[in-house]
Amino acid sequence: MFGRSCWLGWSLVAALGLMAGCSAPREVEGVWRPGPGASPERIPGPLKNFGPFDLAADALSAACPLILSKPNASVVALQETQPEVALRMATEYCAWLYVTPEGRYEMSMLSDSSRPGDAVRGLRSCSLPPFVDDSRYAPGTLKQIFALHNHPFGTRLSARDLRFIESMATVHDWEVLTREGRIRLSIIAFFSRSRDASAPTCDGFYQYVPATREMMQWTRAGSRWKQESHGIITWLDERTYRLDAL
């Protein structure tokens, strides 16, 4: 796990007439930032005051507004009026949704640590360790199923998002048998379309499933979720993919 770097766009620096220095990020409830000696392979769980849930859909519905409520998790409105400020402030939070031996759904703590070098380049990302460490259960008994994160600008999944979950498919089961049936490993990006920065809404999420290579979008339809398939991913090279309609 790597800590965040401080970054400020040069045009904004000039406008303000000052140079911003690095400072320790403020603490955010539910966010885990590893200290010295912490394993980069594990993130603690469970998240306090979340779950457990008997249904995966209920866990996702609860995780979406929770993650989007964190500071600067959605900067859609700010991007329209102050894009440079939005880029500087935007923050990604990520976590694992996992299944316990009792067949219930829990979420790990959140990480807001950027990938190495991304903050310096003005990119927003989130480093998620591959495993959850829940001291209530023996190692190897938890099943990680959904890599959750938010997209501050409301964009769909990136090539790096897809590559990340495909790499996780080499250490986790592609499909987990639960009390509900079989659930496939996937990555999910929540987004908000709210123009009220103080009250972001959970308007939907993008999902990619390595087992089928299908990309989907889910949006609210009243009290239910509506699914729209975006197609099947075909990789052209390490960084570029083609999306073929079903």
Secondary structure, 3 states (H helix, E strand, C coil): CCCCCCCCCHHHHHHHCCCCCCCCCCCCCCECCCCCCCCCCEEEECCCCCCCECCHHHHHHHHHHHHHCCCCCCCHHHHHHCHHHHHHHCCCCEEEEEECCCCCEEECCEECCCCCCCCCCCCCCCCCCCEEEECCCCCCCCEEEEEEEECCCCCCCCHHHHHHHHHHCCCCCCEEEECCEEEECEEEEEECCCCCCCCCCCCEEEEEECCCCEEEEEEEECCEEEEEEEEEEEECCCCCEEEECC
